[in-house]
Amino acid sequence: MERMEQNASVCIIIPVYNAAPFLARCVSSILSQSYPVFDMILVDDGSTDSSGELCDSYSESDSRIHVIHQENAGPSAARNAGLDWAFRNSASSYLTFVDSDDCLHPQYLELLFRAIGDADLCACRHQYISLGNSLPPAQQYSDLHPVSLSAEDYLLRATDSFNYAWAKLFKIDCFRNVRYPLDVSFGEDNLVIYKVLFDANQIRFIDERLYYYFFNPTGITKSPWNPKSLAVFDGIRQQLDFYQTHGFQRAYQKELELYAQQYAYQIHRISKNRESQRQYKSILASMRSELRSLISRSPSLNMNDNPYWYEALYPQAARAKRNFRKLCKLIRSYIGKENERGSST
């Protein structure tokens, strides 16, 4: 493990929009960090609940906390506001992003600081936690063994967090000439983070779950699908073009899988909500057609290896298969019980 840079500080950028139920958990996890040298930047993006007032109260109680209030402009504008503040007002050499409904392991900053060394960034894994569940007991780490990776190797090793700004500690200069596009309100990380990663001189990676990502397990069935989520495909297409142009074939193949997976996910999002299914029937049909075409023209994508894709394309057939398997299981169970009875008489 590398030594920490003496007195190094980090800017922690947290976009906040109607996050009152979760903000205390997020802020508390940062104030409890074992490495205390930071500027926390809370960007209140026009919240209509009490989030803005909560941000102000945190700022009044701790000089490391700074608040930006702005009219609602979306997550890209909020992150840009945090970045602009950091470059104008902070002497920090490092930067990390945290979502306002997530939180950090108590040693998150310390361990990433100690591991980053001469690399442009250090990343860790994340842990999914269902809303309403408690945080897991925090394991105490005395030493870790980070590895050095290229951006392509990092994509293959940590695909589920590669495209996100969180769970990473950046040298602040990585974002000196980088800002988020303001015309994107969904999937904005897909358009930005891969460029930062592939521009990095080196990536250090800690194979431990130090970032806690909270999700709503009932959201898929209870919340209507939002057509804005289609914007995520713009970032994926840009990445495919980038990887193909620059000869990153392994990254291209992995992103192609993610492309198909994202189609299947969006199809499931629409299909699982009756209101969305009725309202976006034509979009659903079009997406199924596009996924079918993508798989047919990409020899590396084998639908037999991914039942998730099959179910997205052929839901009735997949349902029939599941029912058939259940029936077979019941029949085997019945036969087994009859055989037991026969052997006991």
C-alpha positions, -999 to 999 in steps of 0.1 A, spaced: 0 0 0 13 34 -9 18 62 16 -7 90 17 4 124 3 10 146 34 -20 168 41 -35 161 7 -71 173 5 -100 160 -16 -131 178 -30 -162 157 -25 -190 167 -49 -225 157 -39 -254 168 -62 -286 171 -41 -321 171 -54 -350 163 -30 -328 140 -10 -341 149 25 -348 113 36 -312 102 27 -290 132 31 -281 128 68 -269 92 61 -247 104 32 -232 134 50 -227 115 83 -207 88 64 -184 115 51 -180 133 84 -171 99 99 -142 93 75 -109 82 90 -92 107 67 -107 141 76 -90 165 52 -117 174 26 -140 200 12 -176 187 9 -195 205 -18 -233 201 -15 -250 213 -47 -286 219 -40 -302 216 -75 -334 235 -68 -348 210 -43 -385 214 -35 -383 196 -1 -361 205 29 -328 194 13 -316 230 8 -322 239 45 -305 207 56 -275 216 34 -273 250 50 -275 235 85 -246 211 78 -225 240 64 -231 260 96 -219 232 118 -188 223 99 -164 246 80 -154 218 56 -190 218 42 -198 243 14 -232 248 -2 -242 259 -37 -279 267 -43 -291 268 -79 -323 265 -99 -331 230 -109 -309 222 -140 -303 185 -136 -274 163 -124 -250 174 -151 -253 211 -142 -250 202 -105 -218 183 -110 -204 211 -132 -212 236 -105 -193 215 -80 -163 212 -104 -163 249 -110 -163 256 -73 -135 232 -67 -112 248 -92 -120 283 -81 -120 279 -43 -102 247 -32 -66 238 -29 -75 201 -31 -54 179 -54 -81 152 -55 -117 148 -63 -145 123 -57 -182 121 -64 -209 108 -41 -246 105 -49 -268 120 -21 -287 88 -14 -255 67 -11 -228 66 15 -192 55 21 -172 30 41 -155 48 70 -121 43 54 -131 51 18 -110 82 15 -80 69 35 -77 37 15 -81 53 -19 -56 80 -9 -31 54 2 -35 34 -29 -35 60 -57 3 67 -57 13 82 -90 -18 71 -109 -44 95 -121 -72 77 -103 -80 49 -79 -112 29 -80 -129 4 -57 -159 -19 -59 -194 -9 -46 -220 -28 -27 -257 -27 -36 -280 -22 -7 -318 -22 -8 -335 9 5 -347 2 40 -319 -21 48 -291 -13 72 -255 -8 63 -233 -39 67 -208 -39 95 -177 -20 84 -147 -42 82 -115 -24 93 -86 -26 68 -50 -22 79 -36 -30 45 -48 -37 10 -31 -47 -22 -42 -24 -51 -34 -34 -86 -25 -12 -116 -47 -16 -146 -52 -1 -180 -86 14 -187 -95 -16 -209 -86 -40 -181 -105 -21 -156 -136 -22 -178 -133 -60 -181 -127 -64 -143 -153 -40 -129 -179 -36 -156 -207 -28 -133 -191 4 -120 -168 14 -149 -191 40 -163 -200 58 -131 -183 88 -115 -187 73 -80 -164 48 -63 -134 66 -77 -108 90 -64 -95 112 -92 -66 136 -93 -84 168 -98 -65 177 -130 -84 148 -147 -114 172 -148 -96 205 -155 -109 205 -191 -138 181 -186 -174 191 -179 -208 173 -183 -230 180 -213 -259 202 -201 -285 188 -226 -284 153 -210 -304 145 -178 -300 107 -178 -270 85 -182 -246 115 -183 -217 95 -168 -217 73 -199 -207 103 -220 -179 115 -197 -163 90 -175 -149 66 -201 -130 95 -217 -114 104 -183 -105 67 -177 -89 61 -211 -70 94 -208 -56 84 -174 -19 75 -172 -27 46 -149 -56 33 -128 -52 17 -94 -79 -7 -83 -89 -19 -48 -109 -51 -50 -130 -42 -19 -166 -28 -16 -160 6 -1 -189 25 -17 -225 18 -7 -250 22 -35 -286 22 -24 -314 11 -48 -351 7 -47 -360 -30 -54 -397 -22 -61 -390 7 -85 -391 -14 -117 -427 -25 -112 -442 5 -93 -426 34 -111 -435 43 -147 -407 40 -173 -392 73 -184 -384 78 -221 -354 100 -210 -337 68 -200 -331 62 -237 -303 88 -235 -281 61 -221 -278 46 -256 -260 78 -268 -232 72 -244 -229 35 -253 -228 42 -290 -201 69 -285 -181 43 -265 -185 17 -292 -172 41 -318 -143 52 -295 -132 16 -288 -135 5 -325 -116 36 -337 -88 32 -312 -84 -5 -315 -97 -15 -281 -112 -48 -293 -118 -63 -259 -135 -32 -247 -156 -31 -278 -168 -66 -273 -177 -60 -237 -195 -28 -246 -214 -46 -273 -227 -70 -246 -236 -40 -224 -255 -25 -254 -276 -56 -257 -280 -58 -219 -292 -22 -218 -318 -29 -245 -330 -59 -225 -332 -39 -193 -352 -11 -209 -376 -36 -224 -381 -52 -190 -386 -17 -174 -414 -10 -199 -429 -45 -197 -430 -48 -159 -451 -17 -155 -486 -20 -170 -491 18 -174 -457 20 -193 -466 -10 -214 -498 6 -226 -483 40 -231 -451 30 -249 -463 0 -269 -447 12 -302 -414 20 -285 -414 -15 -269 -419 -31 -303 -391 -10 -318 -367 -18 -291 -373 -55 -294 -367 -52 -331 -334 -33 -325 -322 -59 -300 -331 -87 -323 -311 -70 -351 -281 -63 -329 -279 -99 -318 -283 -113 -353 -256 -91 -368 -231 -96 -339 -217 -132 -339 -202 -127 -305 -236 -122 -289 -252 -156 -283 -288 -154 -270 -286 -190 -258 -260 -178 -233 -282 -150 -219 -318 -159 -209 -323 -122 -200 -321 -113 -237 -344 -142 -247 -370 -132 -222 -369 -96 -234 -375 -106 -270 -399 -135 -265 -417 -130 -231 -445 -154 -239 -422 -182 -249 -400 -176 -219 -430 -176 -196 -442 -209 -212 -407 -224 -206 -408 -214 -170 -443 -229 -165 -432 -260 -183 -402 -264 -159 -425 -258 -129 -448 -285 -142 -420 -309 -147 -408 -303 -112 -442 -309 -98 -445 -342 -118 -411 -354 -106 -421 -345 -70 -454 -364 -74 -437 -394 -89 -411 -394 -61 -438 -394 -35 -458 -422 -52 -426 -443 -54 -420 -437 -16 -456 -448 -9 -452 -479 -31 -419 -489 -14 -435 -485 21 -464 -509 13 
